[in-house]
Amino acid sequence: MAETVYPSDPYTFVKHRAYTYYLNCWMPKILSRFDSGTVVDAFSGAGVYTDGKPGSSVVVAKAFLDHQRRSTWRGHLQLACLDARPDRVARLQQELGSLEKPPGFQWRVGRPGRLSERAEALQRFAHPDRQARPTLWLLDPYGPGDVSFSVVRSLLESGRGDEVILSFFAREMHQRCQVREWQKAMDVHFGGDEWRVVLNFPDQAQGMQALLAAYSAKWKALGVHVGDFAVQIASDKIRYYLIFLTRHPSGMECWTKMAQRMDPYMSRGASPQSAEQETLFGEPSTGHMREILAQLAGREVSWEELDHLAITNQHSPKVLRLALDEMLAEGLAFRQFPLDADPKARTAWPDGCRVRFYSKSDLAAGDATLPSGLPILG
């Protein structure tokens, strides 16, 4: 029989740090507004690795226990854990049992079982009285066949505030997309054959991106906000992705904060080395945000719309304002309201402003008319 406790790999550190940073934003929001919030670790393992590093369930527990604002929360955190093997379940109970047990925290390790068998029971635990108690589902399967699209959808729809963080093994799926058993597993994972787009991309990097795009597009078609963060081998190679699913922009705010803390320059991914280092760049990259804003040429857009667009594409208000500064300097974006600048303002783009966008072809044709009341900059 396989060992109860496994060795950790370098990428576990990146994943667990992402969990912690996300929880550090999620818990204050949830536990200050609701009587309880729930985290379900559906592939919990034994709670510890051979080198003594904590497993995911213990990481979640410590994120709560060590949070400096815990004493101000009126709600409490429930942690539910599931694993398929009795030996890992027993060890996890031991690891969690050694932790502090404050009144605001309770944990439960279910009897051994698979997510496909226990999804309904976990949903009842998370939402015992059908109240809007937000739940974060951590899904870190051993392979794509362990997490079906239909089960993930049912988890996401079990409560209005439920969210999912899923480990998405694009590298293995690309490498084994010609293997019959993996094809069956990928049909289950995608809930269809959308994954077959990868067959058109023999290049691994392109194939992994194609798989991510196909999976994300299916969720977006259902009205779900999707975030992704790459767990990298090195700065230019991706081991797998963490995919985030939520129905609320406020969830994307927490995800974006996590991504920017892990990757201050691009907010797209981190390796075991970069996750422990400060960024080498003074300012975050605005390239992706500018590509998004360029599509607004010819429109006047409110700050609320721009802020929503930034957050749902994993960018902070800071990145949005930096991109607008650059576009203003190039004549591609102007503040239409308010026209008069506040001399004390730190930014030309205050909350509540409205922005007009132009394309380079507008400028070349002389069609872009600057608004009256300049200067725009404060």
Secondary structure as UniProt FT lines:
FT   HELIX           10..31
FT   TURN            32..33
FT   STRAND          36..41
FT   TURN            42..43
FT   TURN            45..46
FT   TURN            50..51
FT   HELIX           56..65
FT   TURN            68..69
FT   HELIX           70..72
FT   STRAND          76..81
FT   HELIX           86..97
FT   TURN            103..104
FT   STRAND          105..109
FT   HELIX           115..126
FT   TURN            128..129
FT   STRAND          135..139
FT   HELIX           144..146
FT   HELIX           149..156
FT   TURN            160..161
FT   STRAND          163..168
FT   HELIX           170..175
FT   TURN            176..178
FT   HELIX           180..190
FT   HELIX           194..200
FT   HELIX           204..220
FT   TURN            221..223
FT   STRAND          225..234
FT   TURN            235..236
FT   STRAND          237..246
FT   HELIX           249..262
FT   TURN            264..266
FT   STRAND          269..270
FT   TURN            272..273
FT   HELIX           274..276
FT   HELIX           287..294
FT   TURN            295..298
FT   STRAND          300..302
FT   HELIX           303..312
FT   TURN            313..314
FT   HELIX           317..329
FT   TURN            330..331
FT   STRAND          333..337
FT   TURN            343..344
FT   TURN            351..352
FT   STRAND          354..357
FT   HELIX           360..365
//
